[in-house]
Amino acid sequence: MMTTKQGKYLAFIYYYSKLNGRAPSEADIRVYFNVTPPSVHQMLLALERRGFISRVPGQARSVKLLMPRERLPELESQMPDKRLQNDATFGRQRRCRGLRFICPSPGKSR
């Protein structure tokens, strides 16, 4: 049995992976849910302990879902439309619209 919050994280991992062809980073999860880095890390550890995901410690973007899509809740937008989200990781602001924030921002790449 998963909690509502765990379900949201699992749904985000599923949809991010489906849309982008790779697993989300902890920073991607942090930005979407607007939480601290330790909160994301602790949630991933809890999901791994409960057998919902697998991951390789120390390897970036290694999160894999271990449950079928049918058991996941629908993903609800965590951010209202047109809200500007500061992203300290990239040092710029990006306009967030649900899952659209996942697309690369225009401009110089690092």
MDAnalysis code that builds the backbone (N, CA, C; Angstrom):
import MDAnalysis as mda
import numpy as np

u = mda.Universe.empty(330, n_residues=110, atom_resindex=np.repeat(np.arange(110), 3), trajectory=True)
u.add_TopologyAttr("name", ["N", "CA", "C"] * 110)
u.add_TopologyAttr("resid", np.arange(1, 111))
u.add_TopologyAttr("resname", ["MET", "MET", "THR", "THR", "LYS", "GLN", "GLY", "LYS", "TYR", "LEU", "ALA", "PHE", "ILE", "TYR", "TYR", "TYR", "SER", "LYS", "LEU", "ASN", "GLY", "ARG", "ALA", "PRO", "SER", "GLU", "ALA", "ASP", "ILE", "ARG", "VAL", "TYR", "PHE", "ASN", "VAL", "THR", "PRO", "PRO", "SER", "VAL", "HIS", "GLN", "MET", "LEU", "LEU", "ALA", "LEU", "GLU", "ARG", "ARG", "GLY", "PHE", "ILE", "SER", "ARG", "VAL", "PRO", "GLY", "GLN", "ALA", "ARG", "SER", "VAL", "LYS", "LEU", "LEU", "MET", "PRO", "ARG", "GLU", "ARG", "LEU", "PRO", "GLU", "LEU", "GLU", "SER", "GLN", "MET", "PRO", "ASP", "LYS", "ARG", "LEU", "GLN", "ASN", "ASP", "ALA", "THR", "PHE", "GLY", "ARG", "GLN", "ARG", "ARG", "CYS", "ARG", "GLY", "LEU", "ARG", "PHE", "ILE", "CYS", "PRO", "SER", "PRO", "GLY", "LYS", "SER", "ARG"])
u.atoms.positions = np.array([
    [0.842, -1.183, 0.000],
    [0.000, 0.000, 0.000],
    [0.888, 1.248, 0.000],
    [0.594, 2.172, -0.888],
    [1.384, 3.398, -0.967],
    [0.575, 4.581, -0.446],
    [1.287, 5.582, 0.045],
    [0.632, 6.806, 0.494],
    [0.315, 7.673, -0.727],
    [-0.487, 8.699, -0.519],
    [-0.830, 9.619, -1.603],
    [0.421, 10.302, -2.143],
    [1.285, 10.745, -1.249],
    [2.505, 11.429, -1.665],
    [3.423, 10.484, -2.443],
    [3.550, 9.241, -1.984],
    [4.376, 8.273, -2.708],
    [3.808, 8.037, -4.105],
    [2.490, 7.966, -4.203],
    [1.845, 7.789, -5.499],
    [2.151, 8.927, -6.451],
    [2.163, 10.152, -5.931],
    [2.476, 11.310, -6.764],
    [3.907, 11.235, -7.286],
    [4.833, 10.861, -6.430],
    [6.233, 10.734, -6.846],
    [6.374, 9.638, -7.899],
    [5.721, 8.507, -7.682],
    [5.801, 7.402, -8.629],
    [5.191, 7.782, -9.975],
    [4.057, 8.488, -9.948],
    [3.424, 8.932, -11.190],
    [4.333, 9.910, -11.932],
    [4.982, 10.814, -11.191],
    [5.903, 11.757, -11.823],
    [7.053, 11.009, -12.491],
    [7.625, 10.040, -11.800],
    [8.729, 9.260, -12.368],
    [8.270, 8.569, -13.651],
    [7.085, 7.990, -13.628],
    [6.552, 7.301, -14.807],
    [6.400, 8.260, -15.987],
    [5.690, 9.366, -15.778],
    [5.415, 10.284, -16.875],
    [6.672, 10.997, -17.363],
    [7.561, 11.369, -16.454],
    [8.818, 12.001, -16.861],
    [9.592, 11.055, -17.761],
    [9.705, 9.794, -17.327],
    [10.450, 8.803, -18.107],
    [9.810, 8.577, -19.469],
    [8.497, 8.537, -19.502],
    [7.780, 8.318, -20.759],
    [7.971, 9.488, -21.723],
    [7.897, 10.710, -21.213],
    [8.019, 11.896, -22.065],
    [9.448, 12.181, -22.499],
    [10.417, 11.862, -21.655],
    [11.801, 12.256, -21.914],
    [12.729, 11.106, -22.291],
    [12.260, 9.877, -22.187],
    [13.088, 8.742, -22.554],
    [14.217, 8.459, -21.589],
    [14.162, 9.040, -20.413],
    [15.150, 8.784, -19.364],
    [14.516, 9.102, -18.018],
    [15.094, 8.581, -16.980],
    [14.559, 8.805, -15.633],
    [14.833, 10.238, -15.180],
    [14.002, 10.762, -14.293],
    [14.251, 12.116, -13.778],
    [15.431, 12.124, -12.810],
    [16.095, 13.254, -12.730],
    [17.135, 13.426, -11.708],
    [16.442, 13.862, -10.415],
    [17.157, 13.811, -9.324],
    [16.587, 14.293, -8.062],
    [16.258, 15.779, -8.177],
    [17.047, 16.526, -8.946],
    [16.779, 17.959, -9.133],
    [15.473, 18.172, -9.894],
    [15.177, 17.330, -10.887],
    [13.915, 17.438, -11.624],
    [12.726, 17.224, -10.686],
    [12.845, 16.231, -9.825],
    [11.779, 15.937, -8.863],
    [11.624, 17.083, -7.874],
    [12.749, 17.623, -7.417],
    [12.740, 18.736, -6.466],
    [12.005, 19.945, -7.039],
    [12.312, 20.286, -8.287],
    [11.681, 21.451, -8.916],
    [10.178, 21.222, -9.079],
    [9.791, 20.046, -9.529],
    [8.376, 19.780, -9.769],
    [7.552, 19.853, -8.488],
    [8.054, 19.234, -7.416],
    [7.295, 19.199, -6.165],
    [7.614, 20.371, -5.236],
    [8.591, 21.204, -5.618],
    [8.973, 22.372, -4.830],
    [9.324, 21.977, -3.389],
    [10.242, 21.014, -3.278],
    [10.694, 20.530, -1.982],
    [12.220, 20.626, -1.921],
    [12.785, 20.319, -0.773],
    [14.228, 20.397, -0.592],
    [14.926, 19.141, -1.123],
    [16.206, 19.250, -1.463],
    [16.950, 18.065, -1.927],
    [16.904, 16.889, -0.942],
    [17.056, 17.126, 0.382],
    [16.966, 15.984, 1.296],
    [15.592, 15.313, 1.292],
    [14.536, 16.098, 1.083],
    [13.183, 15.526, 1.028],
    [13.046, 14.563, -0.146],
    [13.566, 14.964, -1.298],
    [13.507, 14.105, -2.481],
    [14.305, 12.830, -2.236],
    [15.506, 12.984, -1.715],
    [16.370, 11.823, -1.481],
    [15.723, 10.845, -0.503],
    [15.162, 11.362, 0.575],
    [14.514, 10.488, 1.554],
    [13.304, 9.774, 0.958],
    [12.548, 10.464, 0.100],
    [11.401, 9.821, -0.540],
    [11.871, 8.701, -1.464],
    [12.926, 8.948, -2.239],
    [13.437, 7.895, -3.122],
    [13.935, 6.691, -2.320],
    [14.588, 6.948, -1.197],
    [15.023, 5.838, -0.342],
    [13.826, 5.051, 0.186],
    [12.777, 5.758, 0.589],
    [11.569, 5.091, 1.103],
    [10.890, 4.274, 0.001],
    [10.811, 4.831, -1.211],
    [10.199, 4.105, -2.322],
    [11.010, 2.852, -2.662],
    [12.316, 2.972, -2.566],
    [13.180, 1.816, -2.838],
    [13.003, 0.736, -1.762],
    [12.970, 1.162, -0.501],
    [12.767, 0.212, 0.610],
    [11.452, -0.548, 0.478],
    [10.416, 0.133, -0.001],
    [9.093, -0.485, -0.133],
    [8.953, -1.308, -1.400],
    [9.995, -1.307, -2.242],
    [9.978, -2.130, -3.447],
    [9.236, -1.522, -4.619],
    [8.981, -0.205, -4.596],
    [8.277, 0.462, -5.685],
    [9.223, 0.858, -6.814],
    [10.491, 1.118, -6.472],
    [11.492, 1.509, -7.471],
    [12.791, 0.760, -7.199],
    [13.662, 0.784, -8.196],
    [15.041, 0.344, -7.983],
    [15.917, 1.479, -8.478],
    [17.117, 1.543, -7.970],
    [18.060, 2.566, -8.427],
    [19.467, 2.091, -8.111],
    [20.435, 2.707, -8.749],
    [21.836, 2.395, -8.507],
    [22.424, 3.587, -7.756],
    [22.756, 3.423, -6.462],
    [23.324, 4.542, -5.712],
    [24.578, 5.091, -6.388],
    [24.646, 6.407, -6.487],
    [25.795, 7.064, -7.088],
    [25.707, 7.193, -8.603],
    [24.730, 6.570, -9.229],
    [24.553, 6.678, -10.680],
    [23.371, 7.585, -10.978],
    [23.613, 8.632, -11.731],
    [22.565, 9.596, -12.055],
    [21.468, 8.971, -12.906],
    [20.236, 9.400, -12.678],
    [19.072, 9.006, -13.477],
    [18.906, 7.489, -13.594],
    [19.102, 6.786, -12.491],
    [19.021, 5.321, -12.523],
    [17.723, 4.781, -11.920],
    [16.762, 5.651, -11.635],
    [15.505, 5.220, -11.013],
    [14.668, 4.442, -12.022],
    [14.181, 3.275, -11.613],
    [13.305, 2.454, -12.459],
    [12.093, 2.039, -11.649],
    [10.906, 2.179, -12.241],
    [9.679, 1.728, -11.584],
    [9.615, 0.211, -11.602],
    [9.145, -0.370, -10.503],
    [9.008, -1.820, -10.404],
    [7.549, -2.234, -10.310],
    [6.654, -1.352, -10.710],
    [5.226, -1.655, -10.639],
    [4.568, -1.253, -11.951],
    [3.474, -1.910, -12.298],
    [2.802, -1.578, -13.560],
    [2.096, -0.227, -13.503],
    [1.940, 0.391, -14.649],
    [1.287, 1.700, -14.771],
    [-0.120, 1.689, -14.175],
    [-0.811, 0.584, -14.280],
    [-2.192, 0.492, -13.805],
    [-2.320, 0.739, -12.301],
    [-1.257, 0.525, -11.558],
    [-1.301, 0.721, -10.100],
    [-0.953, 2.150, -9.686],
    [-0.572, 2.981, -10.637],
    [-0.172, 4.357, -10.323],
    [-1.363, 5.299, -10.419],
    [-1.412, 6.322, -9.564],
    [-2.469, 7.338, -9.688],
    [-2.162, 8.264, -10.863],
    [-3.143, 9.030, -11.278],
    [-2.913, 10.037, -12.315],
    [-2.056, 11.151, -11.729],
    [-1.241, 11.745, -12.558],
    [-0.378, 12.838, -12.113],
    [-1.141, 14.141, -12.197],
    [-1.179, 14.861, -11.087],
    [-1.829, 16.169, -11.053],
    [-0.754, 17.240, -11.081],
    [-1.049, 18.342, -11.742],
    [-0.094, 19.441, -11.809],
    [0.148, 20.006, -10.412],
    [1.402, 20.219, -10.072],
    [1.774, 20.767, -8.772],
    [1.949, 22.278, -8.809],
    [2.004, 22.841, -10.030],
    [2.248, 24.271, -10.162],
    [1.153, 24.914, -10.988],
    [0.643, 26.052, -10.554],
    [-0.362, 26.740, -11.353],
    [0.237, 27.231, -12.665],
    [-0.599, 27.376, -13.696],
    [-0.160, 27.861, -14.998],
    [0.554, 29.200, -14.879],
    [1.545, 29.394, -15.683],
    [2.270, 30.650, -15.812],
    [3.006, 31.082, -14.549],
    [3.228, 30.188, -13.621],
    [3.996, 30.543, -12.430],
    [5.470, 30.491, -12.788],
    [6.195, 31.511, -12.435],
    [7.628, 31.496, -12.680],
    [8.309, 30.763, -11.541],
    [9.136, 29.821, -11.893],
    [9.820, 28.999, -10.899],
    [11.316, 29.304, -10.974],
    [11.894, 29.780, -9.888],
    [13.332, 29.992, -9.851],
    [14.014, 28.646, -9.837],
    [14.997, 28.486, -10.684],
    [15.749, 27.252, -10.736],
    [17.206, 27.580, -10.460],
    [17.610, 27.454, -9.202],
    [18.966, 27.796, -8.797],
    [19.999, 26.914, -9.483],
    [19.609, 25.699, -9.848],
    [20.536, 24.787, -10.503],
    [21.053, 25.384, -11.801],
    [20.178, 26.038, -12.564],
    [20.566, 26.577, -13.856],
    [20.709, 28.098, -13.829],
    [20.417, 28.732, -12.692],
    [20.596, 30.164, -12.540],
    [19.693, 30.998, -13.434],
    [18.502, 30.538, -13.731],
    [17.565, 31.307, -14.551],
    [16.142, 30.956, -14.170],
    [15.209, 31.727, -14.666],
    [13.797, 31.431, -14.413],
    [13.222, 30.741, -15.629],
    [12.326, 29.792, -15.371],
    [11.643, 29.108, -16.449],
    [10.156, 29.133, -16.168],
    [9.361, 29.241, -17.210],
    [7.916, 29.213, -17.060],
    [7.486, 27.757, -16.953],
    [6.714, 27.449, -15.921],
    [6.312, 26.070, -15.662],
    [4.834, 25.879, -15.978],
    [4.517, 24.862, -16.726],
    [3.126, 24.519, -17.049],
    [3.001, 23.008, -16.929],
    [2.748, 22.546, -15.737],
    [2.617, 21.102, -15.526],
    [3.904, 20.406, -15.900],
    [3.827, 19.432, -16.784],
    [5.003, 18.683, -17.191],
    [5.818, 19.374, -18.272],
    [5.332, 20.478, -18.828],
    [6.072, 21.139, -19.896],
    [7.407, 21.692, -19.431],
    [7.597, 21.903, -18.140],
    [8.862, 22.451, -17.656],
    [10.013, 21.507, -17.939],
    [9.716, 20.260, -18.252],
    [10.744, 19.259, -18.500],
    [11.499, 19.564, -19.786],
    [10.839, 20.204, -20.737],
    [11.493, 20.525, -22.005],
    [12.638, 21.496, -21.751],
    [13.719, 21.371, -22.500],
    [14.856, 22.264, -22.291],
    [14.466, 23.718, -22.490],
    [15.049, 24.577, -21.698],
    [14.801, 26.014, -21.834],
    [15.575, 26.549, -23.019],
    [15.016, 27.518, -23.747],
    [15.761, 28.109, -24.849],
    [16.938, 28.924, -24.310],
    [17.928, 29.098, -25.111],
    [19.085, 29.884, -24.701],
    [20.341, 29.049, -24.708],
    [21.352, 29.589, -24.086],
    [22.641, 28.910, -24.072],
    [22.580, 27.633, -23.244],
    [23.221, 26.615, -23.736],
    [23.318, 25.373, -22.956],
    [24.634, 25.377, -22.210],
    [24.674, 24.647, -21.131],
    [25.887, 24.599, -20.310],
    [26.655, 23.356, -20.595],
])
